[in-house]
Structure formats: structure tokens, C-alpha cells
Amino acid sequence: MKNTFGTAISVTIFGESHGAAVGAVVDGLAAGIPINRKYIAEQMSRRKAKSDGLSTTRIEADSVEFVSGVYNDHTTGTAITLLIHNRNTRSNDYAKMADLLRPGHADLTAYAKYGGWQDARGGGHFSGRITAAVVAAGALCRSVLQAKGVEIATHLRKCGGVEDLPFAQQEKEMLQQQQMLNKMDFAIISETAGQAMQQAIRQAGREGDSVGGVLETAVTGIDAGLGEPFFESVESVLAQLMFSIPAVKGIEFGEGFGFADLQGSTANDPFRMQGDTVVTATNRNGGINGGITNGMPIVFRTVVKPTPSIYKEQQTVDYTNKQDAVLQIHGRHDPCILPRARAVQDAMCAIGLLDLYTQRFGTLWHTQEGK
């Protein structure tokens, strides 16, 4: 099982949904980085369920315990172990359907890979619960990037058939949008669209169903020259991380699949001078050329499928008895995971970008003044 990502900065995740705890080990951070516990708690809160009809009724404290690598609220330079205890589990919700494969879940593939030895309670290691550890690790990485002027923000670009406004084209306006979004629990640019999205989510929940959508992420203040031309391109690094988020089924950068309808004369981003800096007049390539950042904002979108745990009856198979069956799921589930997954996407992006920065500029870059 591959639970570790990264080269210069590595993140290892561990735990199961209904186990004692979930957590992460972050290795490669320089010594002396301040640990902002309030900031980490804010990022964890973005991922937490709120009992607002938009998310699961499983509420966890999600307080982050530092087991190693931190002393006097600063990193020591050694491996940082983060622990998040599971306090509110109800494993009996899953006991009655232990042999029934849940459509859209990893039950069948888990049997194929682990032969029945997997922890199936709440999805085990396949559960979105594991993303709590990702958000905690990502908050550490993100704080380093922010100190260097790199900002990350994600909003619900589309949800339940309702579309939000896209990010602004000009970086100054985009930064203002990022600052606004990073103060919001339900991250949207258009208040009207946000209200309609919430109505669609609640309606799906009342019907025992769920909805999906699209998350859009923008990164500003990024340096040119990060990434490699082929196998370690910025797109391939970020795509690997995004596809590691449960329920993400697609990703596009910049104009993305819209390039299919353009000609080269429109698809290309013209170069211009802005003082002594080369910029592009448009940003259809999402801040990346040849797998390497060009200094413009990185913009990408992911598509998130509807939550597979729904309360409607579904056709399935009893795996043990090898016969067709009918399944009606019980327990506590999100009618839509996008509002909470937004924090996970921010975290994954931060982990990938800090690894790329550290590969290029070294560990000491974490604590040096300026860019």
C-alpha cells in the first residue's frame, strides 16, 4: 500500500475511519518554522461537518495533536507526527451490511486487493475521514507558502447544476477573491449562486440522494520555473494529488477541455512586459507551459462525483453468498462533499507545491527572508 507522497517534502497518512485515530507524518520541513495552531484549527474547521443540512451529522472535534517534530511551537527539523482522534464512531451502522457491496464505493476493489482483511467500518482507509490528516499536513505546508506570498483558494465552481462565477482573469482581482473565499465556510464568489447551491444540496438530502460538482482552485504569487518537462510536470504532480482525494474523477488546467474548441491563435497566451517581468496577456494555459510554472496564476478544476452513500434502495451483490441483493444504507453521510472537499483540495495543492519549491530551492528556503 502506498501511503506516502513527496520527494523533498514527504507526507505519509495513516488510520481508518472507525479506528482510534487518523494522522500524518510530515518530513522534510526546515527547523524553526512557527506552528500557528489557530491557523491549523481554522483549516480543520473548513473540512468539518457543521450539522447544517449540507453535511454529515457525524461531528468530530478534529483537534490536532503534535506527537513529534514540534517544540516550543516551532518545527525541530525532524519528522512531524500529527494525530487526530476519532471520537464519534458508530460501527454498528455498518455491521448489518458488512457483506453487501455499496455501489460507487471501494468495497469490491478492497476485497480484490486485501482478500477480506480490510477494515470495512465506515470505509476504513478508503474513507473521506482520512482527509482530516491531509488537511492538517496541508495547513503546515500552506503556512510556509503563505509566508513567501503564495496564496491558494478553492471555491465551488459548480454544484447541483448551479454555476458560480469563475475566478477573475487579472491577478490583483483574483487575489481579492482568494482573500474573500478563505474567510468563508461555503466558498462561493456569487452569493446568489451559493444560495441556489445550498438549496439543491438540501433538496437532494431530503430525497435520500446526493449531488456532485466542480471545484476550482487558483494559486497566486507563484514563481516561474517550478516543475519538470515530463514525468514531474506541475500538472502531473497536482493531478496525482487531486486524484488521491476520494470522489475526484477528473481535472483540467486553465482552459482545459475548452481547448478542443479553440484555434492556436486563440489558445496561445501572448507574452507582454510588465516592468521587468515577462507576463502573459491571457492565462488559458493556467500558469503552466511545458510542465513548468510561468509565473502566472495556476488555475485548475476538479470534478467531484455525488456522494456514493445515499439512502435510496440500490441494486447490489452479497459478496459472501455470491447472490444479488438490495441495499439500503444507514448511518451518517454527506448529501454533497464539495463544501468540505474544498479544504482538502487546498491542502493537497499546498503539499504538492511546497514539495516542488523545496526541490528547486532547498529546505533552507522555508525560513529565508523574501522569495
N, C-alpha and C positions, 0 to 999 in steps of 0.2 A: 504494500500500500504506500502510495506516495503522498506524504503529508507535509512536505517541505517545499517552499518556493524561494528562489533567490540565489544570487551569486555573491555579491559583496555584502548585501543585507539579506539575511535569510529569515523566513518566518515559518515555524512549524506549529501546526494546530493539533489539538488532541481533545478527546472526550466524546460523549454520546448525549443525546437529547435528554434521556432519563437517568443518566449516570450521576455520580456525585458532583461532578463539575465539568466544565469545558475550559479550555485555556489555550495559550500560545507561548512559544519561546521565540524571542526576537534576538538575533545575534548579528553583530557587526556594527552596532551603533557606537559612536565615539564616547569616551568618558567625559563627564561634565555637562551633559545636556540636561537642562531643567525639566523636571517632571511636573506638568501642570495638571494636577488631579481634577480640578474644576473643569478644565477643557475636556479631559478624557470622559468625565461624567456626562458632559453635555453631548458628546458624540454617542455615548451609550444610550442616552435618553432618546436620540433620534431613531434608534433601532427598536426601542422598547414598545411593547403593546400599550395602548392607552385606555382600554375599556370605553371606546367612543363609538362603537359600531363599525369602525373601519379596520379593526384588527382582532386578533385572538383574545379571549378572556384569560389566557394564561399570562399572568403578570409576574415577572421576576425582578428582583431588586437590581440585578446586574451590576453590583458593585465590584470593582476590580481590585484584586489583592496582588501586590507585588511580592513574589516569593524569593526572587533573586535579582541581582543586577542593578539594584537601586539602593542608594544610601544617602541620607540627608536630602531626599527629594532631588537627587541628581543621578544620572546613569554612572555606573562604575567602569564601563567598558567591557564588562563580561556579559554573558547571556542573561537576558531579562526574561523571567518566567512570570506570566500573567495568569491568574486563576479567577474564574467566575463560577461560583457555586450555583447548582440547581436546587432551588428550594420549593418549587411549586409543580411537582410532577404528579400525574395520575395514571400510572402504568396500567391499572385495571381497565381503562378505556380501550386498551389495545389487546387485552388477553382474549376476549371473545372472538376476535377476528384475526388471530395470530396466523392462521393457515390460509387466509383469504388474501389474494394478491390485490393491492389497491391500484386501480388504473391510474396511470400517469406518474406513479411513484417508482422507486428503485427496488421494490420487493422481489420481482422476478430476477433482475440482474444481480441482486445481492445473493440470492440462492445460487445462481450460476457461478458466482465468484467465490463465495465463502462457504458453500455447502451446508447452510443452515446454522452455522456457528455465529452469525452476525447478531448484534443486539437490535432487535426489531422494534423495541419500545419507542414510540414517537419518531420512528425513522432512524434511530440510532445515530451513526456517524454521517448518515446521508441528510440529516435534518437541518433545516434552516437555523436551528438553535446554535449550531456550530459557528454561525456568522457573528455571534456575540464576541467570540475570541478574535475574529478577523477585525471587527470594528475597534476593539481595544488596541490591537497591534497597529492598525492603520492610524489611530489617533497619535501614537508616538511618532510614526513616520511623517505624518502630516504636520505635526508641530515643528519638525526640523525644516520642512519645505516652506512653511509659512514664515519662519524666521529669515528665509532667503528671498521672500517676496513672491513665492509661488502659491497661488490660490486655486482651490478646487471647489466646484459646486455642481450639484446634480438636481434636476427638477423632473417632475412628471410631465413629459412632453405629450404623452397621450395615455388615456386611461378610461376604460369602459366606453370607448367610442368617442370620447371628448378630447379635443386637442387644446394644448396650451400654446402660448406664443413661443417662438424659438428664441434662442439667445441672440442678442444684438450682434451685428457684424463688427462694429467698432469696439476695440479692446477696452477703452475707457468706459463705455456704456455697459459692456459685458461685466466688467469688474463691479460696477454698481449693482447689477443684477445678482452677481455672486454674493455680495455682502448682504443683500436682502434675503436671498434664499437660505443662507447659512444661519439665519435667525429664526427660520420657520420650521415647524414640525411637519406640516403638509406643504411641501415645497413646490410652489407654482408661481409663474410670473403674472398670469391673469387671474384676478380674484374671481371673476365670473366663471372662468373655466374650472377653477378649483371647486366652486360650489356645485357645479354640474357633475364633476367627477365624484365628489363625495356622495351625492345623491345616487349615482349609478352603483357605487360600491355598496351602499347600504341596501339598495333595492336587491342586488344580487344576493346579499347576505340573508335578507328576509325570505328569499326564494330557495335558500339552501344551496346556492350556486356561488360562483366566483367570477372575477374578471381579471384580465391582464392589461398590458400596455407597453409603453416605451419610456425609458429613462434617458435623458440627455445630460451629458457631462461636459463642462468646459474647464480648461486649465489655462490660467493666465500667468504672466511673469516667467514663462518657461524660457530657458536658454536654448540657443541653437547648438546643434552638434551632439545631441544625445541619441543613442541607439546605434545599430549596425545595419549594413545594407540588406542582409538576407535573414538568417535564422534568428537573430536577436534584434530584429527591427522593432521600433516602438509599437507599431501595430500588432506584431506577433506577441510581444510581451504583455501588452494590455489586453489583447484578445484572450490569451491564456488565462489571465486572472479573471476577466469578466465571465468566461465560460465556466469558471470554478464556482461561480455563485449559483446556488440551486435555482432552477427555473429560467435562467437566461438561455435563450435559444438562437440569438443572432446578434451581430454587431456591425456597425458601419461607421466609417470615419469621414468627417467633412460632408461632402455631397453624397457620399455612399452610393447606394443603388441608383440614385438620381443621375449619376454619371452615364448610365445606359442611354439616357435620352438627350445627351448633350453632344456637341461637336467640340473638337480640340480647341478651337478659337474661343469657345465659351468656358470650357472646363479648365483651361490653364489659368493660373493666378499670376497676373502681370507683376513684375518687380518694380519697386519705386524706392527712392531715397527718402528717409525721414531723419533729417540731420545727417549724422554719420552712420546711420543704421540702415541696412537693406531690409525692407518690408515688402509685403505683397498687398496689392490694391484690393484683392478679394481673398477669401480663405476657403475656397472649395475643397482643398486638399486637407483641411483640418489640422494645419500646422505641421505636417509631415511630408517630406519629399525623400524618396529613395530609402525609406525606413528610418530616417533621421529627422529630428526636430529642426524646423527652420526659424524658430523664434516667434512665430505667430501662435495664437492660442490653439491648443489641442481641443478639438471638438469631436465627440463620438456619441453614438446612441446604441442602446441595447434594447432588445425586445424581450419582455418577461411574460411567460405564459401564465394563464389563470392558475390560481392555487389548485392543485390536484385533489386536495382533501375537501370534498363537498358533501353535503348532507342528503343529496338525492340518491335514490337507488341506482346502482350501476351493475352491469354485467361483468362477471369476473370468473376466476377459477379457484377452487380449493386445491392448493398445491400438494398437500399431504395425500389427499384421497384421489387426486387427479380426476376431478369432475367439475363440470360447470356449476356456477353458484351465483347468487345475488348478494351484493354487498351494500350495506347502508352504514356509513361511517359515523361514529360518535366521537366525542372528545371536543377539543377547543382548537379552532382553526381560523385563519385569516380569510375573509372574503376577497381580499386583494393584498398582495405583499409589497406592491410598489412603494407606498409611503415609507415603509420601513427599509426596504431594499435600497433605497436611495443612499442611506448611510453606509451600507455595505459597499456600494459601488464607489463612493468617495474613498473609503478605506482601501479597497483593492487598488484603486488608481494611485493612491499615495504610496503604497508598498512598492508597486512597480516603478514609479518614477524615482523614488529615493534610491532604489537599487541601481537604476540607470545612472543617476547623478553620482553615486558613490563609485561605480565602476569607472566613470570618466575622471572625477576629481579627487577621489580618495576619501578615506574616513575622516581625515582632519578637516575636510571641507565642512563637516557638520558644525564645527564650533568656530570657524574662521569668520572674521567680520566681512560684511559685504557679500556680493555674489561670488 
